[in-house]
């Protein structure tokens, strides 16, 4: 064969292999019913106590069973690994009775494992999210199937906390044998799916846990959770049939996906987008100035621009998806004259502040630019600083900021956790680093958490919401919805308000 | 100097290069404000947990002490711990090196095939419409950013024609040829115009040289003169340019990996920079530098093989 013939053949062969019809290779790739989903953030650890990161929370919710479980849309919690539970009359002792259940390696789930998991989450030094469990002082296994938890005060939200991702039950023997780091990379699980593979930067693969305690669940063979950082690439993959679920669809593409036959309806979320303000620094240490800013902002316009109407302008700092959300609070309408008057009263006419915005977020950029333009009309100059999220978090925590675009969501429907996170000045995070601290609000939050009567709790939470809106603890802007799209053959899967696929066990792929 | 000592000398030259890069990346990352541990544990992590993890990774030590330990550990083959992945950097990198190397080599093969096809056609058809068209395409190709080319290819070949997948990296060689064809083509479209214009110019220059004129005067056919003499004499400048282009390719994969979601080093680097994952960024920077030095080294050797007059 001479050189020319060889080169021609090689080029032809290369091209032929590269352009083999997609269907041929796909048919060979996978015949099983594996739910393929993609998210814009990466799974970093599979140890439930070591993270508060969205991607980890999503995947861990499918891997670990908790004592109680929310129903699909998270309106209430019901039996999980605990078949039943008793609460002592003083409201401080909770006794959980476990059902017969097994880990993915076939070993039984005992009270010892539950106590180990909870003690680890509550007391281990590098446990990332022990904060909501502060009233919990003691966890012990009474016998093989009974766990007793003791609180230092009456704490009504406690039952709802027993279904947060980081209370996922892990096997004591496996964690002790493997060590934390090795376990986090190849864990033994207690939930509907068992671990198969973690490819850093690419995907986590889960398969059906044959030992899962709920009969007939899960209905699918497994889950492939892929990390696809680019929003448009994720959408393209869904359109091309490479995904069954696309999490985090950009708002402008929802209608297009719906028209193409995908299930693309906004799902309720516990998220609030807001402008965090530093109460311990100029100019936001002044109530009149804060109010001037609040009246100068058009929340409806920001909601329309960012969520394209798929969210709602904020009236409260609490999301409407949370229990005890006060429906009677009106969205503060923009009133430039009133804002100007308040600004004059504050004596800060011509004031300016720096608004930090995460450099990678198009949504934050839109909102920040609108705020800048709207407040310019009031007479307040806003200087937008785009910085990366690592730096932003550090400046926030250190109090070296004036205002910052941010957001937060709540893991449960109970508002205690949310309010303790964002306006309870006595907390470790100083009211989400805003340094807002109102003794009355702190007391009301404590009182509401110890109250068992629903009507009274609702009253207390309404009072709290009104106070923090009046005092502009944060400038709540809008409540977005989860924007996900599902292929038509995905049946029964919804993302609940707390970023969990609680219905994944009953989800099917037709 | 003979080739043997040249081959020995090159790795020694690499030492100051790597040391310089390590100092610069280390200092740059130290100067960038922000606490990686806070980002990694998430916004809701307690201060106590953050301090505990910082101490575990030695991030509470003074900068010179951190650098000293870093260099000493590197000499032992330990490139540090990734804060994000909570494990050795070497493991994180090994998992991602294959897709990137595959993509670069694949991109290079496609670029070379396109380059030769276009340059030979243009030079042989000099002044005709096809020559003008190729030159026009080359000018346009240089100006179009690779993420735009990538998105166009996705729209055309993945969503409309459904011939190729949008993303990923497969388990087998054949599967990867298929998965990475569009990303490699994107890279190819990025560098081909530079190489093709250069090669076409060299072809034309060589076709006007005395030896070609002499061949013609002896009545040899044009195709024979081109394939036996002009072609081989023209390769040298393009091979030299290739050295520069490979360095460009290594940088270019960062964008292409992101558009096509390939779990490679480019993706890792972006992530590492955004999250201040210090040891990951340092290790990837060192690795990319080694890649560039090795490609230049290969070009030097290739040049010497192609042209006996070149002394190493």
Interface residues (C-beta under 8 A of the other chain):
Chain A: X4 X11 X14 X17 X18 X19 X20 X21 X22 X25 X42 X44 X45 X50 X51 X52 X53 X125 X126 X127 X128 X129 X130 X131 X181 X184 X185 X199 X200 X201 X202 X226 X227 X228 X229 X230 X232 X233 X236 X237 X239 X240 X241 X242 X360 X388 X389 X390 X391 X392 X393 X394 X395 X397 X408 X421 X428 X429
Chain B: X32 X33 X34 X35 X36 X38 X39 X40 X41 X42 X43 X44 X45 X46 X47 X48 X49 X52 X53 X56 X84 X85 X86 X87 X92 X95 X96 X109 X113 X151 X154 X155 X158 X159 X162 X163 X164 X165 X166 X167 X168 X169 X174 X175 X177 X178 X181 X227 X258 X259 X260 X261 X263 X267 X268 X271 X274 X275 X276
